[in-house]
Amino acid sequence: MAVSACCRCRHDASPTRFWVDYRSSIYQYSSMARERPLPAASLHVVFALLDGELHGYALMRRVDELSDGGVRMGPGTLYGTLNRLVEGGLITETTDDRPRPDNERRRYYELTGPGRAIALDELARLQTLVHRVARHLPGTAPA
């Protein structure tokens, strides 16, 4: 078997069978240059913030809503993720940027420009991945 230079697949004599070399990253062809993909919790948070600024509890509810109840993020995971995203420059805390009613103690967050670009890039990448895989599975091809 030879490794194809075009797609890093191993082809055998049959033109319909091949093996993908999973040692290469599926993220290497992403349009946003970064060293590694966002962890799942970070993806959920940046997707939830695509609609705009939210506070922590609203973020937990939005993640739950976007995942149809499949992901329930607790406060420890949420705030650890938020801290990492702030440190990485993908989101910013906006609590002090505008007056809040009744001296709320909530902390608000929104995507930065690069954070929005990465969120949209990841969304497009995942949509493309699902579309490509679905074409090859019986009964799952999009109409």
Residue pairs with C-beta under 8 A, 6 or more apart in sequence:
1 10
1 11
1 12
1 19
2 10
2 11
3 9
3 10
3 21
4 10
4 11
4 18
8 20
8 21
8 24
9 18
9 19
9 20
9 21
10 18
10 19
10 21
11 17
11 18
12 18
26 129
27 34
27 36
27 37
27 125
30 37
30 121
30 122
30 125
31 121
32 117
32 118
32 121
34 118
37 122
38 46
38 118
38 122
39 81
40 71
41 73
41 77
41 78
41 81
42 81
42 84
42 85
42 90
43 122
44 63
44 66
44 67
44 71
44 73
45 59
45 63
45 73
45 78
45 81
45 82
45 85
45 91
46 85
46 90
46 91
46 111
46 115
46 118
46 119
46 122
47 63
47 66
47 119
47 122
47 123
48 54
48 59
48 62
48 63
48 66
49 59
49 91
49 109
49 110
49 111
49 115
49 119
50 111
50 116
50 119
50 120
50 123
51 62
52 110
53 94
53 108
53 109
53 110
54 62
54 108
54 109
54 110
55 104
55 106
55 107
55 108
55 109
56 75
56 78
56 79
56 82
56 106
56 107
56 109
57 106
59 73
59 78
59 82
59 109
60 72
60 73
60 74
60 75
60 78
63 71
63 72
63 73
64 71
64 72
64 73
73 81
82 91
82 109
85 91
85 109
85 115
86 92
86 93
86 109
89 112
89 114
89 115
90 111
90 112
90 114
90 115
90 118
90 119
91 109
91 110
91 111
91 112
91 115
92 109
92 110
92 111
92 112
93 107
93 108
93 109
94 108
94 109
94 110
95 106
95 107
95 108
97 108
100 106
100 108
111 119
131 142
134 140
134 141
134 142
135 141
135 142
